[in-house]
């Protein structure tokens, strides 16, 4: 089995015009592909806000754990496959 690493670099910016607030920063992460459909990763959020825009406490800086999966569903009937083409 070959293990694959993926790197993540993200620039984030949040502007709230009503109160004249603007925040920005970066997020870095690394994911390890454990199989064809699953990956686990770790990263650090250098911004003080998160992607949940209803949470404006500005205390989201720090480490995070990432778990990614993919669900693959195969259709069994050939008549169903021709319907979706």
C-alpha positions as CSV (number, residue, x, y, z in Angstrom):
1,X,0.0,0.0,0.0
2,X,1.3,3.4,-0.9
3,X,0.6,6.2,1.5
4,X,-0.1,9.6,0.0
5,X,0.2,13.0,1.7
6,X,-1.8,16.0,0.7
7,X,-1.0,19.6,1.9
8,X,-3.6,22.3,2.5
9,X,-3.0,26.0,2.5
10,X,-6.0,28.3,2.8
11,X,-6.3,32.1,3.0
12,X,-9.4,33.3,4.9
13,X,-11.0,36.7,5.0
14,X,-14.1,37.8,7.0
15,X,-15.7,41.2,6.5
16,X,-18.7,42.4,8.5
17,X,-19.7,45.7,6.9
18,X,-22.4,46.6,9.5
19,X,-19.8,47.0,12.3
20,X,-16.8,47.8,10.1
21,X,-14.9,44.6,11.1
22,X,-12.4,42.8,9.0
23,X,-10.3,39.7,9.9
24,X,-7.9,37.7,7.8
25,X,-5.4,34.9,8.1
26,X,-4.2,31.5,7.0
27,X,-4.9,27.8,7.7
28,X,-2.4,25.0,7.1
29,X,-2.9,21.3,7.1
30,X,-1.6,17.9,6.1
31,X,-3.8,14.8,5.2
32,X,-2.6,11.2,5.0
33,X,-4.5,9.0,2.6
34,X,-5.2,5.8,4.5
35,X,-7.0,4.0,1.6
36,X,-8.8,4.8,-1.6
37,X,-11.8,6.3,0.3
38,X,-10.5,7.6,3.6
39,X,-8.0,10.2,4.8
40,X,-7.1,11.7,8.2
41,X,-5.3,14.9,8.7
42,X,-4.1,17.6,11.1
43,X,-3.7,21.3,10.8
44,X,-3.5,24.7,12.4
45,X,-5.8,27.6,12.1
46,X,-3.9,30.9,12.3
47,X,-7.0,33.0,12.1
48,X,-9.1,33.8,15.1
49,X,-12.4,33.1,13.4
50,X,-13.9,29.8,12.1
51,X,-15.9,28.9,9.0
52,X,-19.1,28.7,11.1
53,X,-20.1,32.3,10.4
54,X,-22.7,32.5,13.1
55,X,-20.0,32.1,15.8
56,X,-18.3,35.5,16.1
57,X,-16.4,35.0,19.4
58,X,-13.0,35.2,17.6
59,X,-11.5,32.4,19.7
60,X,-11.1,29.7,17.0
61,X,-7.3,29.8,16.6
62,X,-5.5,26.5,17.1
63,X,-5.1,22.8,16.1
64,X,-7.8,20.8,14.3
65,X,-8.2,17.1,13.3
66,X,-9.7,16.3,9.8
67,X,-11.4,13.1,8.8
68,X,-12.4,12.7,5.2
69,X,-14.3,9.8,3.7
70,X,-16.0,9.0,0.4
71,X,-19.1,6.8,-0.1
72,X,-19.2,5.0,-3.4
73,X,-22.6,3.4,-4.4
74,X,-22.6,1.1,-7.5
75,X,-25.9,0.6,-9.3
76,X,-26.7,-3.1,-9.8
77,X,-29.2,-3.0,-12.6
78,X,-28.1,-2.2,-16.2
79,X,-31.5,-0.8,-16.9
80,X,-31.0,1.8,-14.2
81,X,-27.7,2.7,-15.6
82,X,-29.2,3.4,-19.1
83,X,-31.9,5.5,-17.5
84,X,-29.3,7.9,-16.0
85,X,-27.2,8.4,-19.2
